[in-house]
Amino acid sequence: MFTTFVFSPVFNNKPTNFDDVVYVTENPYIINLSFQNIGKIFSEFYYGGYYPLTLLSFATDYAISGGNPSFHILVNFLFHLANTLLLFWIVVLIFKNRTVALISALLFAVHTLHVESVAWISERKDVLYAFFYFLSLIIYLKYIEKQKIKYLIISMILFLMSVLSKTMAVALVGVLPLLDWFYGRKWLSRKVLMEKIPFVLIAVIFGIIAIKSQSSIGAIAEETTLPLLQRIVFAGYAFTMYLVKLLYPFHLSAFYPYPVQAGAEIPALYWLFLLPPVGVLALTVFLFRKVKEYALLLSFFILNIVLVLQLIQINDFVMADRFVYVASAGIFILIALFFNRLSEKFPLFKNTVTFVLTGYIAILSYLTYQRTDIWQNSISLWTDVTEKYPQVYRAWDKLGMAKADEEQNYPEAINALNKALELNPEFYQSYINRGNIKATLGDLNGALDDFNKAISIKPDYYSAYNNRGATYAQAGKIEEALSDFNKCLNLNPEYSKAYCNRGLAYLNLKNYEKAIEDFNKCIKISPLYYPAYNFRALVYVRMRNLNEALKDLDKCLSIQPDFPDGLYNRGVLRLQLNQKQSACEDLVKAAQLGHPKAENMVQTYCN
């Protein structure tokens, strides 16, 4: 109940434009659990990643809730609770101490660094892989105790499910030999080595898959990759900051930029950040002979954090709160052991120790409660990032789009995008986003200038051609528009919005057959893209197929009930079908939502 209260604000949060659109709200694979979609989930990379079980869990959510964002967040939270209980179980199995287990679980449950993994819908990856990871550890501990092969097989299957949720789970391969050592098993015996072969093979295979999936989208261009020496220095910085923020989670952010750009000189201060990881590593080696419990826990942390220290750089951020989700367990258990042994060694100060620990957990809980509100929506999220790291151009870009999409505050949106381009004049995505807003405001020449600039920077970026084509169409230049839509679809034949836009162009040319064909393709790829149903209905109206038009408008509004154009078009169509009462209901609602023509229709037909 306490953890539920601490995280309670997240249940009112909305999806953000930080990958939630890609993974959840506009993901065509999750809208049904068809064999075809399941096959695609397991056989294809998705936006530079391979997380089939995570996508399958989103599909299950959708089947239950119809895509309700609160339900996605609830499931994340339930997995977090389950992981807390599994950690309690692990500590009891290893250390035979329920007090230590309770303290460890409490710290894991309420720690502020875990907000990102719970509140961010797309980070289902974290809580899901951790669930199977912890279960695999528990069953492996059972195997060490019982020495029955069934436990080893079950542990291996759970490990496979963990890496199918997120590749970070491969760190488990290093943890299992640690447990062997802790329980006095012989590392180099044939039996122990043979046990690990399936785990190692799974880890190697999924490591290769991870590299290929990142390469499939060119995760980081070579020109933005830091030299090896800088990567080592900033890995030391990240390692140190993970430890510091686990002890006291301050200045948290959804994005932590590198302090310098590729090729720039490293500030002298950052060389000092190499000392803590070297010191922790040396201490861990020393403790292997002195205090096995501490050595085990520090090694667990190191093994689970080393893969995300960007020594092989695949991201343009130096660290992330979510990366420490599993690794944090080692530090929390270490803290719990420390407080427990302090109480046992100094019984006269037991109440003082308990008071300090309670106060510490209370502070963490308060910080977590506050942090959950940052993930309320895209605007609150990126405002927080820009306030803490105003040099992050991507954050300004995301904030600009959020201002446009969530508030229709176009002046502030353009200001934010201008800031992004001031920080990085070569960031083509901001030109595209600013061009879209200019087109919305009727500044077609300004929009075309931005799209042209984006294309000059990245000639193979399909979205820029689609958006420029839509602007040409808005300006009445249909042939130029068709040329751009064709270029877009040559670069990405699965880009549904380009089919929709090309369908509109064919509609304007009165080529109804090709228009229907394109709208059909759009809907096949993105069945939740409601404008396509609205536009296809317009074609059916032109073809005098009013019943099919009404079906499409019903479908459009079942996906987005407050779509003004859909309501207006259905209202007009219902008037033609002599359904005056329902027509007026649609027209009145469209007028309330600001449709420019609806009010006149209401006054003419509904008074």
N, C-alpha and C positions, 0 to 999 in steps of 0.2 A: 504493500500500500504506500509506503514511504517513497519508494522509487517512482511509483505511478504519479504521486503528487509532484515530485521534483521535475519530472518530464511532462507534466500535464499540459503546458502551453503548446507542445508540438502538435497536439491533436486538432488544433484549429489552423495549422499552417497550410499554405498552398504550395503546389509544385513551383519550383524555381526554374529560371532559364539556364541553370547550371546543370545541364545534361538531362534534366527530368523530361523535357520535351522529347528528346531523342530516345530515352529508355522506356518512358512510360506513356505520356499523354499522346504522342503521335507515333508510337511503335506499332507497325502493322502486324507484327508477329504475335502480339499478346492479346488480341481481341477475341480469339477463340482458341480452343485446345485441339484444333484439327490435326490429323496426322501429318498433313503437308506442312503446317507451321512448325510443329514439333521437329520434323525432319530438318527444316531450315535452321531452326535454333541450334541444333546439334551439329550441323554440317557446314555452317558458314560463320565467318567472322562478322561481328556486328560493331560498327563504328570503332574499329581498331582494337577490339577486345574479343575474348572468347570466354563467356560466362553463361553457358547454356542453362545450368540449374537456376541461376539468378533470373534469367529471362522467363524460364518456365514458372518460377514462383510468382512473377508479375502476371503471367497469363492466368494462373490460378486465382490470384487476387481479382483480376478483371472478371473472371467467370462468376465469382461470388458477389462482387460489389458493383459491377458495371463501370469500373474505373474511378470509383470514389477516392480522391486523394487521401482523405482521413483514414480510409481502410488500409492503404499502402503503408502509411506511417504507423498505424496500429500494429500491423504485422511486423514491421521493423522493431517496434518496441517489445513485442512479445518474444521475438528471437533474442533481444537483449536480455530480457528477464530469464529466458531459458539458459542463456550463456552464463549468467550470474549464478544460477543454480548448479550448472555443470562445473563451474570453477570451484564452488563450495565442495562439491563431490570430489574433485581432483585433489584438493588440499587435504581433505579427510583421508583419502586413500594413501597419499604420500606421507603426510606428517602426523596422522592419527590424532589431530588436535582440532576440535570443533570451534574453539575460541579463535584460533588463527584462521580457520576456514571462514568464520563469520565476518571477521574484520576484512579479510581479503575480498570476500564477496561484496561487502558494503562499499568498499572503495571502488571496486569495479563497477558496481551498479550506478553510483552517483557521480563518478568523476566527469569533470567538464570536458575533457578531451574526447569523450565518447559521444558528445552531443551530435557532432557531424555525422557519425555512423548511424545514428538513430533518426535524427530529424531530416536528413537529406534522403529523399525517397530513393534516388539512384544508388545510394550506398547500401542497399540491401546486400550487395556483394560482401561487405564486411561482416555483418551480423550472421549471414548465412554460412560463409566459409568458416567462421569461428565456431558455429554450432557443430558442424561436422568435424572440425579440427579437435575440439575438446572431447567430443564423443570418441573419436579415434584414439586419443590419448588414454581415455578411461578404459577402453576395451584392451588397449595394449598393456596397461597396468594389470588388467585381469589375466592377460596371457602370461605375463611374467610370474604372476602368482600361481596360476593353475597349470601352465605349460600344456594347454590344449590347443591344437592347431586351429580349431574353429574360431577362437578368439583372435588369432593372428589374421585369419581371412577376413573376419568382420571388420577389424581395425583397418585393413588394407582397403576394403570397399568404402568405408567411411572417409578414408584419406582421398580416395578417388572422387568421392562426392564433394569433398572440400575444394579440391583443385578445379573441379567443374563449376564451382561457385566463384572462385577467385584464385588466380595463380599464386598469390602470396603464400598459399598453404604449403608450397613445396618446402618451406622451412621446417616442416615437421620431420623431414628426413634427417635433419641434424639433431633434432630433439630426442628421437628414439634411442640413438646410441648413448646420449646423456643419461637416460633412464636406466639403460643397461649398466652403465658405470655406477650409477647411484645405488643400484641393487646388487652390485658385486658380480655381475655377469662378466664373462671373459669376452672382451671386444673382438679379439682375433680368432676366436674359435670358429670352426667351420659352420656349426649350427647357427650361431649368432649372425655371422656374415650372410649366410644363405637366407635367413629371415628378411634381411634388408633389401635383397635384390629386387623384388616386385615394387617396393616403395621407391627405390632409386630409379627404376625404369619409368615409373609413372612421373616422377619429378623431372627427369630428363626430357621425356616426351612433351610434357606441358610447358617446360621451359622453352623448348624449341617453338611450340605453338605460340607462346607469348611473344617471342621475338618476331615471328612471322606476322602475327596479328598487328603488332605495332608498326611493322614495316609496311603493311598493306595500306596504311593511310599516311605514311611518312611522318610518324609521330613528332619528331623534332628534326628540323633541317640542320644539315651539317654546320651551316654558318652560325647557328645559335648554340651549338654544343661547346661547352667550356673545355679548355685543355685539361689533360689528366691531373696535373698538379693542382689546378684550381678546384677540380672536382673532389680531390682528396681533402683539401682544406675545408671546403664547404660541407663535405660529409662529416668532418669533425664538428663543424658548427651545428649541423642538424642533430647529430648524436647528442651533443651537449644540451641543446635546447629541448630535445625530447625528454631528457632526464629532468631538466629544470622545470619544464611545464607539467611533468607528472607530479612533481613535488608541490608546485604552486602554479596553476594554470592561468597565466596572465597574458594579455595582449594577443588573444587568440584571433585567428583570421581564417577565412575560407581559402585564402591564397597568400602564400609566403614567397615573395619574389627573391631571386638571387640578388645579393648586395651589389654585384658588378655585372656588366655585360661581358660577353665573350671577348677575350683579348685585352680587357682592361686590367690595370694593376690591382692586385689584391691588397686591401687595407691591412696595415701591419697588425691591427687588433685581431684579425681573423686567424692569424697563425697560432695564436694562443689557444684557440678552440681545438687544436690537435692534442693538447695535454689531457683533458678529461677522458676521451676515449682510450688513449694510451694508458692512462692511470687505471681506468676500470678494467681494461684487459689484463694489465699486470696484476691487479688485485684479484681478479678471477683466477688466474693461474696460481697465485699464492694460496688462495682458499681451497683449491683442489686437494691440497694435502692437509689443510687445517680444519675447515668447516664445510663439509660436503653440501649442506643445505644451501648455504649462501652461494657457493660456486655453481650449483645447479640453477639457481634462480637468476643469477647474473648472466650465465651462459644462455639461458632461455631467452632473456631479453635481447642479448647480442645477436643470437641466431635469427630472431624474428624481426629485427630492425635493420640488419645489415643489407638486405636485398633492396631496401627502399631508400638508401642513403645517396642514390644517384651517382654511384661510382661508374655505372654505365648509365649515362644520362638519357632518359626517355621523356622527361617532362621539363617544362620551363619554370618550375617552382622548386624551391630548395627542400621543402618539407610539407607535410600535411597532417592534420590532427588524426584523420582516419587511419593513417599508416601505423599508428601505435596501438590499435585496438586490441590485438592479441598479445603483442609484446608487453603491454602494460601489466598483464597479469603477473609476470615475474617480479616486477618492482612492487606491486601491491602486496604480494605474499611476503616479500622481503620486509616491507614496512610492518606487516602484521606480526611476523616473527620477532622483529626488533621490539615492538611494544609489548608483546607477550613475555619475552624473556626479561625485559626491563621490570615488568610487574613481578615476575617470579624471583628475580635477583634482589629487588628492593621492595619487599612486601609492605613496608611502612609507607611507601609512596604510591601504592597501587591506586588509590583514589585519585591522586594527582595525575598519574599516567592515563587513567580512564577519562578524566576531565579533559586533558589535552587532546586525546584521540577523538573524543566526542565533539569537541570544538572544531577540530580539523575537518571531520566529516561534515559538520554543519556548514562550515565555510565553503567546502566543495559543493555541497548541495545548493547553497544560495547562488554560487557562481554558475552552476549548471542551470538552475531555474532561469536566471537572467539570460544565459547564452541561448537557450531554446528560442527565445523571442527574436533573436537575430535572424533565425531561419524562417521567420513568419512568411516572407514572400521575397521575390527577387530584389525589390527596391531596398528593403531593410538589409538584406544580405550584402549587396554590393555597395550600399552606402557605408556599411561598417568597414568593408575592405578599403574603400577610397579614403576614408578618414584615417585609417591606420597606415596605409601604404599608398599615398597619393600618386606615386610614380608607376603604378601598375596600369598600363594602358588597357589591358583586357578587362579589368574591373570597370573602367569608365565606359568601355564599349557595352558591357553587359548592363550597366546601370542605365545607359542611354536607351537601350532596347526595352528595358523594364519600364522606364518612364513613358515610352511611346505605347507599349502594349497594355500595361496595367492601369495607367492613368490618362492616356491620350494627352499627356503634357508634352507637346512637340517642341516648344521652345527649349525647355530644360533637357529634353532628349538630345536635341541638336547640340546644345552646349556641352553635354557630356561626351558626345561623339567627337566634337571638335577638340576636346581635351585629350581624348584617346589618340587622335591623329597628330596633335601637337607633340605628344610623347613618342609616337612612332608613326612617322609619315608614310611608312611602307606597309602599314597594317590594312590590307585590302578589305577585310571584313567590315571595318568601320566605314569605309567608303560605300560599300554595298548597303549597310544599315542606314547611313545618312541619306543615300540616294532614295531608299524606300520611303523615308519620311518626307523628303522633298516632293516625291511623286504624289504622296497622299495629300500634301498641301497645295498641289497644283503647279509646283515649280518644276516643270518637265525638263527644261533645259539644264537646270542645276542638277537634277537627278541623273540625266544622261552624262553630264560631266563626271559625276562621281562614279557611275558604272564604267565609263571609259577608263578612268584612272585605275579602278580595281582590275580591269582586264589587262591593262598595260603592265601592272605589277605581277599578276598571276593569270596568264592567258589560258590556262587549262582549268580555271575554276568555273564549273558549270552553272552555279547559282547566279553568278554575275550576268551571264548571257540570258538566263531566264528573266531576271529582274529588268535588264535593259529591254528585252523583248516586250515585257508587260508595259514598260513606259512608252515604247514606240507605238504599241497598240492604243494606249491611252491618248497618244497624240494623233491617232488616225493613220499611222504609217504601218499598215498591216503587213505588207511584203517584208519590210525590215524586221518586223516583229516575228514573222514566221521563220525568217532566216536565223534569228537568234535562238528561237525555241528549238530549231533543228540542231544547231550547234550544241546547245545544252544537252539534248537527249543523245547526241552522238558521244558526248563525254560521259554521261551518266544515264543509261537507258531506264534506270529505276527511279528517276526523280519525278515523283507523281505530280508535283505542282506545275511542272513544265507541260505535262499532258493536259492539265486543266486549262492552263493559259493558252495553249495552242488550240484547244477545243473552242475557247472563246473567240479566238481569231477566226477560226473556220465558221463559227456562228455568225460573226459579222460579215463574212463573205457569202453567207447563205449556203454554205456547203455543209448541210445538216448531217449527211452520212459520215463525213470525216469528223465532224464535231462529236457525234455520238460515240464514234470509235475511240476518240481520245479521252472523253469523259469515262468511258468504260475502263480504259487502261488505268486512268488515275484511281478510280474506285477499287480496282482489283489490287493495286499496289498499296493504297491507303484507304481502307474501308471506312475510317473515321473522319476523313477529310470532307466535312459537310458542305463546303461551297460547291464541290463537284456535283452533288445531287441537285442543288439549287440551279446550277447552270444547265445541267442535263434536262431538268424540268422545263427550262425556257425553250430548249430545242424541241421538246415534245409538244409544247404549246404551239410553236411555229408549224409543226407537222400535224397539228390538230389531233394529237393523241393525248387528250386531256386526262384520261384515267391514269396513264403512265406518269404524266406530269405530276398529278396529285400524289401518287405513291412516292415519287422522288422527294417532293416537298415534305411529306409526312416523315420520311426517313431523315431528311436534313434536320428537321426540327426535333426529332427524337434524339439526335446527337447533340444539337445545340438549340435548346428551346427558346433562347433569347436572341436569335439571329434576326435582326430587323428586316433584311432583304428577303429572307425565307418567309417570314410572317406576312410581309406585304404581298409577295408573289402568290402565296397560298390564298390570301384574302381575295385578291383580284380573280384568281382562278375559281374560287368558290362562288363568287358572284356570277361568273359565266356558267357555272353548273347549277345556278339557282339555289345555292345553300347560303341564304342571306344572313341568318343568325350567326352561324359559325364564321362566315366571311367577315362580319363586322367585329367579332371577337378578335380575329387575327389582325385586322386593320387598326383597331383601337390599341392593341398591345404594341404593334409596330410604331404607331404614333407616339406612344409613351416612351418607346426606346429611341425616338429621335429620327425615324425615317422621314426624309424630306417630303415625300409625296403622300404619305399615309393620312395626314390630317385633312387634306382636301378630299380624299376618298371617303373619309368618315363623315365629313359634313355633307357630301353629295349623296351618299347611299345609306347612311346609318342613322340619320336623324328623323 
